[in-house]
Amino acid sequence: MSQRLLLVLALLIVALGGGLRVLWLRADPPTTSVGIIWHDEGAWTHNARNRALWGTWITDRWNPVYVGPVFTALEYAAFRTWGVGTWQARTVPVASGLLAIAAIMIGLTAISDHRRVALVGGLLLATEYTWVMWNRAALMESTMTMFMVMAWAAYALASKRPVWGLLAGTAAALAWFTKAASAFFAVALVLDAVFTWWSSSRTDEKRAALWTLAGGAVVAGAIGIAFVLPHWTDYWFFNVRMSIERKPTYDLPHLIERASWLPMVQDFFTRMWPLMAAAVLAIGGVFARLRQARPAERLLVWWILLGLLELVVHDSGTERRYVMFIPAIVALASIALTSGTAWIPSASAAAARWPSRLLFAPIALGLGYVVIGAALQPLLVVDRTAEHPYHVAVTTAALVATIGTIGLLIWWRSVVGWLGTRGLRTGAAALLVGAMVLWNLGQYIRWADLHTDLNYRASVALGRLVPPGTVIQGKLANGMDMENQIRPIFVGRGFGNYDDRFDREDARYILTYDLPKLGLESQPGLIAEILARYPNAQPVATFDVEETTAPDRAVLIDKHPSGAGPALRLRPPGQPPGQ
């Protein structure tokens, strides 16, 4: 394949990805499968909106700028350029998704001997349904993951031209300051750079490792000095006390529980099961030649393994935590499916002795459990409302994975030897890739056929109902603030504007769900305990919204219906906010 043809096909793939991401950009996210919580968009863009509308980053005690300063800056740039609104906020994740598609093709071109591997990786990432939908939501995950992909691609290029390592380290640091959940990736990059510097016999790879470490250190240090240290108290509170100490329990039973949840609680690995299975084969191939593997290939493996470990430690029950795996799974699967080599391309792997086998056993057991569990999950997890909905699936998957791992250790020579002579033929690979692309496009077409824009319309209707600058309490006020100029007051359990939640007399109104249940968007009982302080509170307007598979409705509640405080003012339809 010529360089020109590769470029043309890559541009077509990016164009396809762009079309899937920008069509109906104000539409509501799907209510099933991908785990997007739409009203979080307003909450996480809060400081950027403040700056664009009021000229100040901080207006209250909910300040996600300390969680994601890079994301906040990018959202502000979008608002400053195009104005505050739903589609404007979503341009940041759209651009992030497209950059990730381009970066994965660049990285795969650098590490593969066949250009078709890069095109397949780009095509799979461009059409992967979960990734497409997260690239349409103004949340941090797409941008964080994009920087991770850029770091990986630059690390791949650095093996040939070491100065690219500077970009690799820079992008990893930017991923960290987009969302600290990417800390595991920074650790993976540092570990592999150190390992490469120590073990590689190639001068270019050693220099690339040093450039990578230098780039990450300089950028992280600069952001730390310019932003983190001057705001240390707030940075520590939002990133440690609120995000870590407040949530998980770290005792052994809870760690085991979170590990068992990985393929069960969400449908993530089930939806992309063929890709995950192929990625696991690729991981086995990298381990079989760990020292000889390209540094970027090893980084993909650490990306998966350390990422799964991070979920076990922190949170494996929330689907947004899994988005960061998609590009790594796609890249590994593309290598396994279309490189044209054997799945275990190492003649010495079959002859590995028992100490080496035992070192690999925990990885085989863990990845085997994820792959087997993801396959069994739709069959054995029938009723998620049952007392122990995952017990049978977890037990069965763990048993099968354990037996499989023991069998692998006993018949190692035969199994690994067989994998060392087997790969996927071009025709079979094309059929499999084509089937996965069609599967994802089919999900997108089904969503497009049924999509709504209720959340956008609700935000517009709220802006017509209340004047600009109206202070409204409740997390949902943040969620419905994109198409108006209200001043939302976020209230979280133990953070945000929690301490003064009973004393906000400047906020006459509360905005929350009343269907499918009151206060759906907040921690249990939080909205109810605020409303209990206002026994005469009355609903004054309702808005149909789209959040769950059930009918969803938001309600604007007047805490002082007797007339105290500013009255509601109806704005004539079509009149823009502020007039």
N, C-alpha and C positions, 0 to 999 in steps of 0.2 A: 504494500500500500504506500503510495507516494505521500510526501509531507502535505502537498496541496489537497489531496483527497481527504486525508485525515482532518485537516483544518475545516474543510467544507462540511464534513459529516459531524464534527464536533459542534460547529455553529448551529447546524440543524437540530442537534440534540438540545443545546441550550435554548434555542427558540421554542422547541416543543415544551421544555420545562417552563419557560416563561409564560407560554399560553395557559398551561394548566394552573399557574399560580396567580395570574392577574385577572382571569375571567371571573366576573361576579365578585369582585374583591370586597364588596360590602356585605356579602352573604354571610349567614350564620354558619359556624363550623358544624360538622356532623355531630349529632347527639350521641352516637355510639362509636365504639371501636378505638378512636385515637386518643381520647382522654383530654381534649382541650376544654378548659373552663373559660368561656368567653368573657365573663365579667372580670376576669383577672387582667385583661388587656388594659383597662382604664387604671387599675391599681398600679401596675408596673410601669406605666407611662406617666404617672402622676407628676413627678418632678419636672419632666420635660414639658408637659402641658402647662404647669405653673409658670415656667420660664417664658413659654411662648405667649401666654395670655396676660400674665400679670407682671412679667419682668423680674420675677424672683423664683429661685428654685424651691424654696421651702416656705410653705404657708401653714403647716400644721405638724403633727408629730408622726405622720406616716411618710417616710422618706426613703423609697427604694433606691435613690441615687447612691446610698451607701452600700447597697447590695450589688448593684450593677452600674457603676459609673460609665463604662464604655457604652452599654446599651442606652442609658439615659442620654448621653451626648449625641448618639446617632439618631434617636427619636426626636430630640430637640432640633437637630439639623433638618429632619424631614418636616417637622411642624413649621419651622422658620421659613422653609422654602415654599411649601405648598399650603400652609395653614393647618389648623387643628381639625382633625376629622378621622373617621374610621379608615378609609382607604389610605390616607396619608400615613397613619401609624403603621399600617401593614406593609408599606413599601420597604421598611427596614428588613423584616424577615424575608420578603420576596427577594430582595437583592442578596441577602445572606444565602438563601437557597441556591440561587443561580451561581454565585461565586463558588459555593461548595461543589456544584456539578463540574464547573470548569477546573477547579483545583484537583478533584479526584481523577479527572482524565489526565491532567498534567503529571500527577504523581504516579499513576499507573503506567504512563508512557516512559517515565524515568526508570522504573524497576522491572518492566517486562520487555521481553525480546519480541513480542508481537503487539502491534498497534491495535489489533482487534480487542485486546483485553481492556485497553483504555476506553474504547467506544462502548463496549458492553457495560463497563462500570458506570460510565456517564449516562447511558440509556436507562439502566436499572435505577440509578439515583434520581434521574429526572422524572421518572414515572412512579416511583415507590409511593403508594397512596398515603401512608402515615407521614412520610417526609413532606409530601406535597401539602398536606393539610396543615402541618405545623409551620410550613413556610408561608402560610396565609394568616397566621395569628400573631398579633403584636405582643409576643412573649419572648423571653430571653433565650429559650432553648435553641432556636434556629441560629441566632447570631453567635452564641457560645460555640455551638458545634461547627459552624462555618470557620471560626478561627482555629479550631482543632484540625479541621481538614487542611486549611492553609498551612498550618505548622507541619503537618505530616507531609504534604506535597513538597514544601520547601526542604524538609529533611531528606526526602528522596532525591531532589535535585542536588543537594549539598554533597552527595557521594561523588558527583562528577565535577562540581564546581563549589568548593567548600564555603565560599562567602554566602551562599544561600542559607547556611546554617544560622546566620544572623536573623534572617526573616523567620526561620523556624522558631527560634527562641522568642522573638518578638511576638509572633502570633500566639504562642502558648501563653505568654504573659497576658496578652489582651483577652484570651479566652477566660483566664482566671478572673480578670477584673470585669468581664461581662457577667459571669456567674461563677461563684466559688465552687460549685459542684464539679467544675472541670479540674479541680486540684489534682485528682488522680492522674489526669493526662499529663500535667506538668511533671509529676513524679515519674511517670513512665518515660517521658522524653529525657529527663535528667539521667535516669537509670540506664537507658539504652545508650545515651551519649557517653557516659562513663564507661560502660561495658565495651563500646566500640573503641574508645581511646585506649583502653587497656588491652584488648584482645586482637584488634585488627592489625594486619600486616601492611595495609595500604596507607600511604601517607595522606592521600586525599581524604580518606574516611576519618583519620585521626584529626586532621585540621578541621573537617566539618563538625566533628564533635565539639571541639573547642569553640568554634564560632557559634554553635548552637547554645552552649552554656553561657557564653559571653552575652549573646543577644537577649536571652531570657533574664539574666542577672541585671543588665543595664536597664531594660524597660521596666521590670518589676521594681527595681530600686528607684527609678525616676518617679513612677506612679506612687510608690510608697512615700517618698519624701514630699512630693507635691500635693498628694491628696489624702493618703491614709493617715499619716502621722498628724497633720493638722486637725483631723476629724476622728482621732483614734477612739474616743468614747463611743461615738455613734457607729463607727465601723465595727467595733467589737460587739456592740449590742446587736446590730442587725445580722451580722454574719456568724456569730457564735451563740450568743444567748438566745436570740429568736430562732435561728435556723437550725441549731444543733442541740443545745442544752434543753430547749423547750419540747423537743419532739421525741426522738427515739429513746428506748431503754437499752442499755448496753450489756445486760447480763447474758449468760450463755443460752438460756432458753429462748430469749428474744432473738439472738443472733441466729440460732437454728431455725426459728420460725421464719425469719426474713429470708434465709437461704432457701427454705422449702417453698416460699412464695414465688421465687423468680419466674418459673414458667407457668404459674397457676393463676395468680390473682388478676393479671392482665392478659389480653389476647395478643400481646406484641409479638412474641416469638412464634406463636401459632400462625398469625397472618403471614409472616415471612419465613415459614418453616423451611422451604427448599433452600433459600439463601443461607439460613442459619446452619443447616446441615452441611452445605457446601463449604461454608466458612470454617466449620469445625475440622473438615478434612484438610483444608489449607493450613490451619493451625498445627495439625499433626505433621504436615510436611515441613513447616518452618522449624518445629522442635527437632525433627530428624536431622537437620543440618544447621543447628542453632548458630554455631560460630561462622559457618560459611554463608548464611543467609544475609541478604542485604539489610542494612540497618532499618530501612523503612518497612521492610517486611516484618522484622521483629517488633517494631513499634506498633504495628497493627495488632499483633498478638497481645502485647502488654496493654494496649487500649481496651481490648475485650476483657482480659483476665482481671486487671486492676479495676476496671469499671464495674464488673460484677461484684468484686470484693467490696467496693465502695457502697454499692446498693445493699449488700448484706449488713454492712456496718451501720448505714444511715437510714435508708428507706427504699424498700423494694415494692411497696404497695401503691405507689403513685406512678401512673403511666408516663408522665412527663420526664421522669428520671431515665427512661429507656431511649428517648429520642437520640441521645448522644451516641448510641451504638450503631445507628443505621449506616452511616458512611463506611465505618470500619467493616461491618458485615458485608456490605456491597463490594468493597474492594477485595476482601479475602475470597468471597464467592466468585467474583470475576476471574481471579487468578486460578482458582480450582477448576472452574468450568471451561475456560477458553484458552488457557495457556498452552494446551497441547502436550503437556508433560504428565508424567505419572503423579498420582496423588501424594506419594511418599518418595520424592526423587532423591533417594540416598541409598546407595548400595550397602552401606555399613549399618543402616538403621535396623535391619532384620537381625543382625548379629549382636545387638545390644545385650549386655549382661544384666543380671538381676538388679544390681544397684541402680542402673539407669532406668530400668523398667519401673522400679518402685518409686523413683523420683517423678516419673511421668504419671503414675497411677492416680494421684489426687486430681490432676488436671483432667485426665480421661474420665474419672468418676463425676466430677463437677459438670463438665461440658456434656457428658452423656446424659446426666440427669436433666439438664436444661432441654436438650433436643428431644429426649424421650417424653419428658413431662409436657412439652409444648405439643407433641403429637397426641398425647392421651387427654390433654385438658378438655377439648370440646366433647369428648366421649364420656368422661368420668365426672366432670364438674357440671352437674345438671342444675342444681338449685343453690344459688349463691346465698339465699336467705336461710338455709338450713343451719343447724347449730355448728356442725363441723363440715362445711361444704367441700373442703379440699382434702380431707383425710384419705379417702380411697385413692384419689389420683396421686397424691404425694407418696403414699406407701407403695403403690404399684410401680410408679416411675423410679423410686429409689431402689426397689428390689431388682427391677430389670437392669438399671444402670450398674448396680453392684455386681450382679451375675455377669453382665457384659464385660466389666472391667477385670474381674477375676479370669474370665475366659481369655481376654486379651493378654493378660500376663502369662497364662499357662501356654497358650498357642501363639505366642508373640512372633516366632519366626515365620509361621505359616501365614498369619494375618498380615503382618507388615510386609512380608515378601510378596504376597498377592497384591497389596496396595501399591507396592513398588513397581509393578508391571502393568498397572491399570490406570487409565485416564479416560476422559470423555471424548468421544469422536466429535468431529466438527458438526456433523449433522444433528447428532443427539444434543449437543450443547446449544445449537441454534433453536431447536424445538423447545428445549427447556427454558431458555431465555425468552423466547417469543411467548411462551405460555405465561410466564411470570409478568411480562409487560402487559399482555392482554388482561390478565387477572386484575392488575392494578388499574388499568384504564377502565375496566368494567366497573370497579368500585367507584371510580371518579364519575363515570357517566350516570350511575345510579344516584349518586349524591347530587349531581347537577340537575337531574330531572326532578328531584324532590326539594331542591334547596329553597330556603326562605331568606328574608332579610328583616325579620321581626325585631331583632335587637337594634339594628340601625334605625328603623322606624320608631321604636320606643324612645330612643335617645332624641330624635327630632321632635317627637310629640312632647317630651318633657321640656325641651327648650321653648316650645310655644306656650307652655303652661305657666312657667315661672320666669321672672325677669333675670337678666344676667347678674351674676354675683350672689344669687340666692344660696345660702348655706344649707346643705342637706346632709343629714347624718346617715351612716351606714355604708358598708362595703359596696353594696349594689349602686350607691350613688357614684362611686368611682367607675363602676362598670358601665354606667349609662351616661357618662359625661363627655363622650367624644363629639357629639353633634350639637352641643349647647355650651353655655358659659356658666354653669352652676359651679359652686365651690363645694366639692365633696369632702366629707369628714369620715375617713376610714376608721373603723373600730374593729380591732382584733382582740382576741383573748390574751391579755397580758402584754400587748404591744400596740403600736399605733396610738390612737386617741382613746385609750382604754381608761386611764386614770380619771379623766374628767368626763366620762361618758354620761354621767347623770347631771352634769352641770352645764351642758352646752345649750344655754338658753338663746344663744345667737342662731342656733339651728332649730327653726320652728318645725321642720319636716324631717321625717325618717323615710328612707326608701329601702324596701326589702321585698323578698318574695312572700306571697301568701299562698301560692300554689306551686308545687305540690304540697309544700308545708311552709309555715311561717318561719322566716329566718334561715332558709335553705342554704344561703351563701355564707353564713357565719358559723362559728363554733356553736354547739348545741346550747340553747338557752340564752345566748348573748343578746339577741334582739328582744326576746320576751322580757328579760329582766330590765331592759331600758324602758320598754313600753309600760311595764308595771308601775313606773314612776309617774305615768301620765294616764290616769284612769279615764279621762274624758277624751282621749285621743280618738280620732276618727279618720277613716280612709277618705281621700278626696279625689283620687284618680287611680285607675289601674291601666296596665300596659301588658299586652300579650308579648311574651319573649320566648326564646328557644334555648333551653339548657339541657333538659332531660328528655327521655322518650315519652314522659307523661305530659299533659298540658301544663304549661308554665305561665305564671303571671306575676308581674311585679306590681307593687302597690305603693303609692305615695301617701303617707300618713301625716296628718296635721296633729301635732302634739298639743296645740292651743286652739281648739275650734271655737272657743268663746270670743275670739277676736284679738287676743293679745298678740303683739308682734306684727310683722308685715303681712298683708293679705295677699292671697293668690291673685295674679293679674293675667288675664287671658291675652295672649298676643295674637293679632290677626294672622290667619294662615298665610304663609308666604313671606311674611316680614322677617328679615334676617335678625339674628340675635344682636342686641345692643341698640336697636332702634325703637 
